[in-house]
């Protein structure tokens, strides 16, 4: 079975990496959204500041105009000029700031209209004062007292400010939500990564435990195998020892048999009687040296030849009509001895030598397989 | 003896050169006429004149001669003077007023051929021109980045010493889509 632990661990790390990348991308996206929300908050603050700055400028301009009317000081007039320039800038910025917010934009346009009217009034007062037309100045100021133009501007500024504050709260809430989303994303990512790391740790731990268990099982199997090898080696050593003993005994037996055979051979070779070993068909298979000595033929000249070519029963002793070979064959067939029968041995020169013959059947278990013929030659008379 | 005589002559020559250099160096403040008529005036050379100037906040734009004589002023004095001098030397320049959070505002003079703006805060640095894109949004972003702050709106404006009043040409609002910016629709 293929070990898939490494693939699983790699899979976990790929997941962890994917989570990290997702959290990073999502966090950057949230930061951008949060910055955008923050920009809207800053934007709203700027509108509030510009509108309130405009109101402040209008009051400053009114104060400078009154100062100029009373004192005729050129510095007050110059201050008016600066304040009007500042007012123009602030209202222009507020107008441009709200150009994508129609409701606020309309109110700002209305405020610009009121502020322009107020500035025109201030310029008219300055012009009247510059020309020392006191009546005109008085008429302008008296007419302005009941109109309440400044109050109208102030009320509009308060309304715009109030609406911008509501927008501010809404945008700040959006900014907070973005920050909260970023926090949740980051912490969720961290938690998920932690879980994945725990999974990796568990996977590694379980793999180590499994490997240890497998190593222990392998060691146990090795020990069992070694024990079996040891037992089998001992058995083989014992069998080998037994075999060696048996071989030794068999060699000794063989040696004994060999010695016995040599002794027997020596005995047979040393006697003066002629010994013939016959097959069942009365052919010569072996002879002793006394045969060679008496007959004058070598062993190879006699082996496989019929016994009758060398030895015959004496016909006078056997009686008429009983051939020698038949009597011997009959004895062998019947499995009986035929002892001390008169016989004649014919040597190489054809000379017949009288002798006494005895035949013994050779048995293999109960079956006659051949015979032994012993011929005793009568000693020569001196 | 000859070597000694040669060494003494070299020392005398060096001393004379140093004296001449000191005599020719401007020990007094530069004037507006000198800036306007200086040979081969470039934005970088213009900025080099102000590296020792001090910073001081004024509610209104100073007279350029006062600014140059006292060697004290602020971003609007510097930007408006840069616009005045370089404009007369044939450079296409634009004055930009950047508003940032916390009632911070900053004026710079963008020089179109240099693709950079003159900034009073950079007057003492070797790199006294800040590279920037040509749009007001790009300039405002760069200025806010230098202040490590957020900008809210920025306006291109004109100013003449005779009139003494800033005239806003157009205003770019940060929350507006960049494609809606006036200078995006009609690039310089």
Interface residues (C-beta under 8 A of the other chain):
Chain A: X35 X36 X38 X39 X40 X42 X43 X45 X46 X49 X81 X82 X85 X88 X89 X92 X93 X96 X97 X99 X100
Chain B: X59 X60 X99 X101 X103 X150 X152 X153 X155 X164 X165 X166 X168 X170 X171 X173 X174 X175 X176 X180
